[in-house]
Amino acid sequence: MTTSPLPLREQTHAVNLPRGRLLGLLVVGLAGTGAELLLLEHTENFWQWLPLLLIALSFAVLVLQYATQRAAAVRAFRGTMLLLMVGGVIGLGLHFNGNREFELEMHPGQTGMKLFWATLKGATPALAPGMLILLGCLGLVCTYQHPALVTSAQTTNQITGK
């Protein structure tokens, strides 16, 4: 015995309800991360401004997506989330390398796993930029099966079951 798929209207509701909640988490995460970076005065050079700029861009594109509900805005949001993730990877590298250089200045002979662990535990939180990667992933999840991306042909195929 096979079960029939949910009607399109119910499928859309089933996906949109969690989407709204996930977007709420994304907004809280972006706002909290941005506030923390500002409180830490993470503003000395371009590389320290980069996460703040990416967070501001994320908010701007999120507002655009919400206001227009168009496929282009959803794609722009996806692109912004990818940029946020790339920024997180860059930040991981910068934090790790900064800590590594400091550790090598303090203990020039340190190598291997001892250097690795000391680098992770350094003054700069080496894994903190991973938050941008997580928020970017969360943003991408929010665009899964977004109604603006469903074309009329896809809608017809879902309704007819073809």
C-alpha positions in Angstrom: 0.0 0.0 0.0 1.5 3.4 -1.0 0.7 6.6 0.6 -0.2 9.6 -1.6 1.9 12.7 -1.2 0.6 15.7 0.6 -1.3 18.2 -1.5 0.9 21.1 -2.6 -0.7 23.6 -0.2 0.1 21.3 2.8 3.6 20.7 1.5 4.3 24.4 1.3 2.9 25.0 4.8 4.9 22.1 6.2 8.1 23.7 4.8 7.3 27.3 5.5 6.5 26.9 9.2 10.0 25.7 10.1 11.5 28.2 7.6 10.1 31.1 9.6 11.5 29.7 12.9 14.9 29.0 11.3 15.0 32.5 9.9 14.3 33.8 13.4 17.3 31.8 14.7 19.4 33.2 11.9 18.5 36.8 12.7 19.2 36.2 16.4 22.6 34.5 15.5 23.6 37.3 13.1 22.6 40.0 15.6 24.4 38.3 18.5 27.5 37.7 16.5 27.6 41.2 15.2 27.0 42.7 18.6 29.8 40.6 20.1 32.2 41.6 17.4 31.4 45.3 18.0 31.8 44.9 21.8 35.1 43.2 21.3 36.1 46.1 19.0 36.8 43.7 16.2 37.4 46.8 13.9 41.2 47.3 13.6 41.6 46.5 9.9 39.8 45.2 6.8 39.9 41.6 7.9 38.4 42.4 11.2 35.7 44.5 9.6 34.9 41.7 7.1 32.6 39.6 9.3 30.7 42.8 10.3 30.3 43.8 6.7 29.1 40.3 5.8 26.6 40.3 8.7 25.3 43.7 7.5 25.0 42.4 4.0 23.1 39.4 5.2 20.6 41.6 7.0 20.2 43.8 3.9 19.6 40.8 1.5 17.3 39.2 4.1 15.1 42.3 4.1 15.2 42.4 0.3 14.1 38.8 0.2 11.3 39.3 2.7 10.1 42.4 0.9 10.1 41.1 -2.6 9.6 37.3 -2.3 11.2 36.9 -5.7 13.5 34.2 -6.9 16.3 36.6 -7.6 16.2 37.8 -4.0 16.3 34.2 -2.7 19.3 33.5 -5.0 21.0 36.7 -3.8 20.4 35.5 -0.2 21.9 32.1 -1.0 25.0 33.9 -2.5 25.3 36.0 0.6 25.1 32.9 2.8 27.9 31.4 0.8 30.0 34.6 1.2 29.3 34.4 5.0 30.6 30.8 5.0 33.7 31.8 3.0 34.3 34.7 5.4 34.1 32.1 8.2 36.7 29.9 6.6 39.0 33.0 6.1 38.5 33.9 9.7 39.4 30.4 10.9 42.6 30.7 8.9 43.5 34.2 10.2 42.7 33.3 13.8 44.7 30.0 13.6 47.7 31.6 11.9 47.8 34.5 14.3 47.8 32.2 17.3 50.4 30.0 15.6 52.7 32.9 15.0 52.3 34.1 18.6 53.0 30.6 20.0 56.2 30.3 17.8 57.4 33.6 19.0 56.9 32.6 22.6 58.1 29.0 22.2 60.3 28.8 19.0 61.0 25.1 19.3 57.4 24.0 19.6 56.2 21.7 16.9 53.6 19.0 16.1 50.5 18.4 18.2 51.9 20.5 21.1 52.0 23.5 18.8 48.6 22.6 17.3 46.9 22.5 20.7 48.6 25.6 21.9 47.5 27.4 18.7 43.8 26.3 19.3 44.0 27.5 22.9 45.7 30.8 22.0 44.5 34.3 22.9 42.5 34.7 19.7 39.5 32.3 19.7 40.6 30.1 16.9 37.3 28.5 16.2 35.0 31.5 16.7 34.7 32.3 13.0 33.1 28.9 12.6 30.0 30.7 13.8 29.8 32.5 10.4 30.0 29.1 8.7 27.2 27.8 10.9 25.0 30.8 10.3 25.6 30.6 6.5 24.5 26.9 6.6 21.4 27.9 8.5 20.6 30.6 6.0 21.0 28.1 3.1 18.7 25.6 4.9 16.1 28.5 5.1 16.0 28.6 1.3 15.3 24.9 0.8 12.2 24.5 -1.4 11.6 28.2 -1.2 8.2 29.0 -2.8 9.8 31.8 -4.9 12.1 29.2 -6.5 9.3 26.9 -7.6 8.4 27.5 -11.2 4.9 27.1 -12.6 6.1 23.9 -14.4 7.3 22.4 -11.1 4.1 23.4 -9.5 2.1 21.7 -12.2 4.2 18.6 -12.0 3.7 18.4 -8.2 -0.1 18.8 -8.6 -0.4 16.3 -11.4 2.1 13.9 -9.9 4.2 13.8 -13.1 
